[in-house]
Amino acid sequence: MIPRRRLHCDPRAPGLVVRSIVGGAVLEGPDGASLALEAAASVAHPGAPHPIAATTSSGRNALARLLRALGVPGGGTILIPAYTLGSLVPFLEALGHTVRFCDVEESSPVMSLRSVQAAWTRDIRCVLVTHLFGLSAEVDEITAFARARRAVVIEDCAHAWGTRRDRVPVGARADGALFSLDPVKPVHAFGGGVALLTNPSTEELRALGAPGRQSTATAVLGQVARGGLEGLVFRDPWLRVPSGFLAFEQTRWAMERLDGRLRRRSPSPDPDAGLSNLQAAIARLHLETLEARLQRRRAVARHVLDALGLDDIRLTEEASTRSNAYFIIVRAAPTEDARTLRRELWRRGIDAGVGTEVADDAAAAAGVRCAHAADWFARAVQLPCFEDMTEPVLTDLTERLRSFRGRLVP
């Protein structure tokens, strides 16, 4: 079975963990401040103010800290895409915000200026522009529209570190941005996040805050250990109990719904929780090798799409608007059923994701109908793509995919 994803861990990381334990640098040390500087530098571009970043305990808490820093009041309405991570809604509601949904585009699973305009109401105080699957949204156009209406814009770059639009990296094009350091993200630290402000005032810098409150060394090492185990989980889908259940038609329905419920759960917000020095050091290793790893991911993605007779210019190295190939998402053809195709892919030894395994129709869960989000949720199919895929495995994968030409479409 060829897995959809595989956790990349820098070979220097185990030695780093040992040195941190021996040297007493698990919690405190210089790497948190260094990571913040390097993260800001990775998205800075000429002609724009240099952004300021702070590390946090998670991507969601990075969002909470940004909302506080940018003065979005509790009870303020936040516009988010309908097709996104479902647990985002209860998280924002726990912060006291009202959530309003914006549809995505028919041809792309991200929001656009047109869809933002269609969903706009006067009480909106913040727009969360999500670069889903590493695909960039129209952030410049949306930011200009929202600012003219006295709303702030935050880029959700949880999937998008290394993505660029018009030759400029995403992450420093609006008022703020969040990055996730969770396992399987482009830059990971077995958990954590980065909050970034693009042109902060003194008050906003003060609200962004210091590095944050630390956990215990035992808790940090436990989180890193669990992340390492997750690496084994993603190494072979048959090691995952849910995947084993999904191999049987009788239990697939129940497991998919359980997975959907778990995805929509959200931990309590804690914007002041910080990132440990050890995790920051691990993230720095992965940020250092990011560009080389993304080049490999894009090469893998191009081969996968070519096997299906498809093409995406955003995966070429010279493209002005370039994806980081975080996910390879195609859709079941209108005459096909995504779950039926997933069963056939599994029989061919290809781990494919559909439905809540890919993303959530958060609007539908809240009783709101967004037509394009519903279509993406029903038809999206995630195919294998990871930078550590060897050439023999890639050749095998492309050969197996050729029989699905015409049945999987952009």
C-alpha positions in Angstrom: 0.0 0.0 0.0 1.4 3.4 -1.0 0.4 5.9 1.7 -1.0 9.3 1.0 1.4 11.1 3.3 4.6 10.4 5.1 6.1 12.4 8.0 9.5 13.8 7.1 11.9 14.0 10.0 15.3 15.5 9.5 18.0 12.9 10.3 19.7 15.4 12.7 16.6 15.6 14.9 17.2 12.5 17.1 20.7 13.8 18.0 19.2 17.2 18.7 16.7 15.7 21.1 19.5 13.9 23.0 21.7 17.0 23.2 18.7 19.1 24.5 18.0 16.6 27.3 21.6 16.3 28.3 22.2 20.1 28.1 19.0 21.0 29.9 17.7 22.9 26.8 14.3 21.2 26.3 12.3 24.2 27.5 14.5 27.3 27.5 17.1 28.3 25.0 17.8 30.5 22.0 16.0 28.6 19.3 12.6 30.1 19.9 13.8 33.6 19.1 15.9 32.3 16.2 12.9 30.5 14.7 10.7 33.6 14.9 13.3 35.6 13.0 13.8 32.9 10.4 10.1 32.4 9.9 9.6 36.2 9.3 12.6 36.2 6.9 11.2 33.3 4.9 8.1 35.3 3.9 9.6 38.8 3.7 9.8 40.4 0.3 11.4 43.6 -1.1 9.4 46.8 -0.9 7.3 45.7 2.1 7.8 46.2 5.9 9.7 43.3 7.5 7.2 41.1 9.4 7.5 40.2 13.1 6.8 36.7 14.3 6.2 34.9 17.6 6.1 31.2 18.4 3.1 29.5 20.0 2.0 26.1 21.2 -0.2 25.4 18.1 -1.5 26.9 14.9 -4.9 27.6 16.5 -3.3 29.5 19.4 -1.3 31.5 16.9 -4.7 32.5 15.4 -6.0 33.4 18.8 -2.9 35.6 19.5 -3.3 37.3 16.2 -6.9 38.1 16.8 -6.0 39.7 20.1 -3.0 41.6 18.7 -5.1 43.0 15.7 -7.9 44.1 18.1 -10.6 41.9 16.8 -13.1 42.1 19.7 -14.8 39.1 21.3 -18.2 38.8 19.6 -16.9 40.2 16.4 -17.8 38.3 13.2 -15.1 36.4 11.4 -15.5 35.3 7.7 -13.9 31.9 7.0 -14.1 29.6 4.0 -16.8 27.0 4.0 -14.4 24.2 3.0 -11.8 24.0 5.7 -10.9 22.3 9.0 -14.2 21.8 10.9 -12.7 22.2 14.3 -11.9 25.8 13.5 -15.5 26.8 14.1 -15.8 25.7 17.7 -12.4 27.1 18.4 -13.4 30.6 17.2 -16.7 30.3 19.0 -14.9 29.5 22.2 -13.0 32.8 21.8 -16.4 34.5 21.7 -16.5 35.2 18.0 -19.3 34.7 15.5 -18.4 32.7 12.4 -19.8 33.5 8.9 -19.0 31.3 5.9 -17.8 32.2 2.5 -18.0 29.8 -0.4 -14.9 28.6 -2.4 -14.5 28.7 -6.1 -16.0 26.1 -8.4 -12.5 25.5 -10.0 -10.4 25.8 -6.9 -11.0 24.9 -3.2 -10.1 28.4 -1.9 -12.0 31.6 -1.4 -11.8 34.5 -3.9 -12.7 38.2 -4.0 -15.9 37.3 -5.7 -17.0 34.9 -3.0 -16.0 37.2 -0.2 -18.0 40.0 -1.7 -21.0 37.7 -2.0 -20.8 36.7 1.7 -20.0 40.2 3.1 -22.0 41.7 5.9 -21.3 45.0 7.7 -20.5 43.3 11.0 -17.5 41.4 9.7 -14.3 42.4 11.6 -11.9 39.8 10.2 -11.4 37.6 7.1 -9.4 34.4 7.5 -7.9 33.7 4.0 -7.0 30.0 3.9 -4.4 28.8 1.4 -5.9 25.3 1.5 -3.7 22.4 0.4 -0.9 24.9 -0.4 -3.0 26.6 -3.1 -2.9 30.4 -2.8 -6.1 32.5 -2.6 -6.6 36.0 -3.9 -5.2 37.5 -0.7 -4.1 40.9 -2.1 -7.5 41.6 -3.6 -9.4 40.3 -0.6 -7.2 42.4 1.7 -7.8 45.6 -0.2 -11.6 45.0 -0.1 -11.7 44.1 3.6 -9.4 47.0 4.7 -11.7 49.5 2.8 -14.4 48.2 5.2 -12.3 48.4 8.3 -11.8 44.7 8.7 -8.5 43.0 9.2 -7.2 40.0 7.1 -5.3 37.0 8.5 -3.7 34.5 6.2 -4.1 30.8 7.2 -0.8 29.3 6.0 -1.1 26.1 7.9 -0.7 24.2 4.6 1.2 26.8 2.7 4.7 27.4 3.9 6.7 27.8 0.7 3.7 28.7 -1.5 4.0 31.9 -3.5 1.7 34.2 -5.5 2.9 36.5 -8.2 6.5 35.5 -7.1 5.9 36.8 -3.5 5.6 34.3 -0.6 2.2 34.0 1.1 2.3 34.8 4.7 3.2 38.5 4.6 0.6 39.9 2.3 -2.2 40.8 4.7 -2.3 42.1 8.3 -1.1 38.8 9.9 -0.6 35.1 9.2 -0.5 31.9 11.1 1.6 28.8 10.4 1.2 25.3 11.9 4.1 23.2 13.1 2.0 20.0 13.5 3.3 16.7 12.1 3.1 16.3 8.3 3.0 20.1 7.8 5.7 21.5 5.4 7.7 22.7 8.5 7.0 20.8 11.6 8.1 20.5 15.2 5.8 17.6 16.3 3.3 20.4 17.2 3.4 24.2 17.6 2.7 27.3 15.6 3.9 30.7 14.5 2.0 34.0 14.6 3.2 36.7 12.3 2.3 40.4 12.0 3.3 42.2 8.7 3.5 45.8 9.8 2.7 45.9 13.5 2.2 49.0 15.6 3.7 49.3 19.1 0.4 48.2 20.6 0.0 45.3 18.3 3.6 44.1 19.1 2.8 44.3 22.8 -0.4 42.3 22.3 1.5 39.7 20.2 3.5 39.2 23.4 6.6 37.4 24.5 7.4 33.8 23.6 4.7 32.5 26.0 4.2 30.3 28.9 6.1 27.0 28.8 4.9 23.5 29.5 7.0 20.9 31.4 10.0 19.1 29.9 8.1 15.8 30.4 5.1 17.1 28.4 7.3 18.4 25.6 9.3 15.1 25.3 6.0 13.2 25.4 4.7 15.4 22.5 7.8 14.8 20.5 7.6 11.0 21.2 3.9 11.0 20.1 4.9 12.8 16.9 7.6 10.2 16.2 5.0 7.5 16.6 2.8 9.4 14.2 5.6 9.2 11.7 5.3 5.4 11.9 1.5 5.7 11.5 1.9 7.6 8.2 4.7 5.3 7.0 2.2 2.5 6.2 -1.6 3.0 6.3 -2.1 -0.6 7.4 -0.5 0.3 10.7 -3.4 2.7 11.4 -6.3 1.0 13.1 -8.8 3.3 11.3 -7.3 2.5 7.9 -7.6 -1.2 8.7 -11.3 -0.8 9.5 -11.8 1.3 6.3 -10.6 -1.7 4.3 -14.0 -3.3 5.1 -17.2 -1.9 3.7 -19.2 -2.9 6.7 -17.2 -0.6 9.1 -16.2 2.2 6.8 -19.4 4.2 7.3 -19.0 4.2 11.1 -15.3 5.0 11.0 -15.8 7.9 8.6 -18.3 9.5 10.9 -16.2 8.9 14.0 -13.2 10.5 12.2 -15.5 13.5 11.2 -16.6 14.0 14.9 -13.0 13.9 16.1 -11.8 16.4 13.5 -14.5 18.9 14.6 -13.4 18.7 18.2 -11.2 21.6 19.3 -9.0 22.2 22.3 -9.7 25.2 24.5 -7.9 28.3 23.3 -4.7 29.3 25.1 -3.1 32.1 23.2 -0.3 32.6 25.8 1.0 29.0 25.6 4.5 29.0 24.1 6.7 26.7 22.1 9.6 24.8 23.7 13.2 25.4 22.7 13.5 21.8 21.6 10.5 22.1 19.3 11.7 25.4 17.9 15.1 23.8 17.2 13.4 20.9 15.3 11.4 23.4 13.3 14.5 25.3 12.3 16.0 22.1 10.9 12.9 21.6 8.7 12.7 25.2 7.7 16.4 25.1 6.6 15.6 22.3 4.1 12.2 23.5 3.1 12.9 24.6 -0.5 14.8 21.5 -1.5 12.0 19.3 -0.1 9.3 21.3 -1.8 11.0 21.0 -5.1 10.9 17.2 -4.7 7.2 17.3 -3.7 6.3 19.3 -6.8 8.3 16.9 -9.0 6.3 13.9 -7.4 3.1 15.8 -7.9 3.8 16.5 -11.6 4.4 12.8 -12.2 1.2 11.8 -10.4 -0.9 14.3 -12.4 0.8 13.3 -15.6 -0.2 9.7 -15.0 -3.8 10.9 -15.0 -3.4 13.0 -18.1 -3.6 16.2 -16.0 -1.4 19.2 -15.7 -1.1 22.1 -13.2 1.2 25.0 -14.1 1.4 25.9 -10.4 3.6 22.9 -9.8 6.4 24.1 -12.2 9.4 25.7 -10.7 9.3 28.8 -12.9 5.6 29.5 -12.2 5.0 33.0 -10.8 2.1 31.6 -8.7 3.5 28.3 -7.3 2.0 25.7 -5.0 4.1 23.8 -2.4 2.3 20.5 -3.3 1.2 20.0 0.3 -1.7 17.8 -0.9 -2.5 16.5 -4.4 -6.2 16.9 -4.7 -8.2 15.8 -7.7 -11.9 15.3 -8.1 -14.1 12.4 -9.1 -15.5 13.0 -12.5 -19.2 14.2 -12.4 -20.3 10.7 -13.5 -18.2 9.0 -10.8 -18.6 8.5 -7.0 -15.5 9.5 -4.9 -16.0 6.7 -2.4 -16.3 4.1 -5.1 -13.1 5.4 -6.7 -11.4 5.3 -3.3 -12.3 1.6 -2.9 -10.9 0.9 -6.3 -7.7 2.8 -5.5 -7.3 0.9 -2.3 -7.7 -2.4 -4.2 -4.8 -1.2 -6.5 -2.7 -0.5 -3.4 -3.1 3.3 -3.4 -4.1 5.0 -0.1 -6.6 7.7 -1.2 -8.5 10.1 1.0 -12.1 11.4 0.5 -14.7 13.3 2.6 -13.6 14.3 6.1 -10.2 12.6 5.5 -9.4 15.6 3.2 -11.2 18.6 4.7 -14.7 19.5 6.1 -17.7 21.2 4.7 -17.8 23.4 7.9 -20.8 25.4 6.5 -23.0 22.3 6.1 -22.2 21.2 9.6 -23.5 24.5 10.8 -26.6 24.3 8.6 -25.4 26.7 5.9 -25.4 25.7 2.2 -22.4 26.7 0.1 -22.7 25.0 -3.3 -19.0 24.9 -4.3 -17.8 23.8 -0.9 -20.4 21.0 -0.9 -19.2 19.9 -4.4 -15.5 19.8 -3.3 -16.4 17.9 -0.1 -18.3 15.3 -2.1 -15.9 14.9 -5.0 -12.3 15.7 -3.7 -9.8 12.8 -3.7 -6.4 13.1 -2.1 -3.6 11.1 -3.8 -0.2 10.1 -2.4 2.5 12.8 -2.4 5.5 13.2 -0.1 9.1 14.3 -0.6 10.6 11.0 0.6 8.9 8.9 -2.1 11.6 6.9 -3.9 11.8 6.6 -7.7 10.7 2.9 -7.7 7.6 3.7 -5.6 6.8 6.7 -7.8 7.1 4.7 -10.9 4.8 2.0 -9.4 2.3 4.6 -8.3 2.1 6.3 -11.7 1.6 2.9 -13.4 -1.3 2.0 -11.1 -2.9 5.4 -11.6 -3.0 5.3 -15.4 -6.2 3.2 -15.4 -8.0 6.1 -13.6 -7.6 8.5 -16.5 -10.8 10.4 -17.2 -12.3 9.2 -13.9 -10.2 11.6 -11.8 -10.3 15.2 -13.0 -8.9 18.6 -11.9 
